[in-house]
Amino acid sequence: MDTSLRTDLTVRDICVGFTYNELEGKGLFGLNGKLTIQPEYQRNYIYADGKKDVAVIDSLLKGYPIGVLYFNKVGEDRYEVLDGQQRITSFGRYVTNKFAVPVNGLPRNFDGLAEDLREKILNTPLLIYICEGKESEIREWFETINIAGVPLNDQEIWNAVFSGPFVSEAKREFSNSQNANMQKWSSFIRGKVNRQDYLHTA
């Protein structure tokens, strides 16, 4: 697998055309449609807890690094997020006013920030490695990576390794918190839908 480092992209660049699916809890696209934020083999967005998502924005406001991001090059100027989709979805959701963070003791969404703070977030440079390789190499790399602080569970790894039409359909049924059957199944299954516990049982 070959990698190359890009340092020319900012939060602003990634957030151009950012789209988020509220029903499925998925960051979909960024970088003006050129970046697939949550490909099928990725786990659901789990940072929307008022702590991890806020910590990402707090880091940007304080000028702290948010870590290396890894993109898989899938075509000419087209990419998928290999590692970093939780952080990208967090700042994308914030920039599009999906949640607020405390600033000087008061909750502020992005539009409620002072202009200099908005610009500080948007102009934050990102450290991105672009990966190119065979599908088997990309999957093997994804299987072994450990997302800082929130390791992948067995089912999330299996979703990556065995991704395809069957897994995609199974995720639509058993990883969708908006599925009306979830209430019925919760009488028999314990766990979190977005961490693939229902899919794992199925």
CORQUIWO-V746702 format. One record per pair of residues at least 24 apart in sequence whose C-alpha atoms are under 7 Angstrom apart, sorted by the first residue. I is the first residue (numbers start at 1). J is the second residue. If there is no record, write none. Layout:
i = [I	I]
j = [J	J]
This chain:
i = [1	1	1	1	2	2	2	3	3	3	3	4	4	4	5	5	5	6	6	6	7	7	7	7	8	9	9	10	10	10	10	10	11	11	11	11	11	11	12	12	15	18	23	24	24	27	34	34	34	35	35	35	36	36	36	37	37	37	38	38	39	40	40	41	41	41	42	43	44	45	46	47	53	54	56	56	57	60	61	61	61	68	68	69	69	69	70	70	70	70	71	71	71	72	72	72	73	73	73	82	155	155	156	171	174	174	175]
j = [131	132	133	137	131	132	133	129	130	131	132	129	130	131	128	129	130	127	128	129	125	126	127	128	125	125	126	122	123	124	125	126	121	122	123	124	125	126	122	123	92	92	178	176	177	89	77	78	79	78	79	80	79	80	81	80	81	85	81	85	80	163	168	159	160	163	160	156	194	86	194	86	90	101	87	90	91	121	117	120	121	127	128	127	128	129	128	129	130	131	129	130	131	130	131	132	130	131	132	142	196	200	196	199	198	199	199]
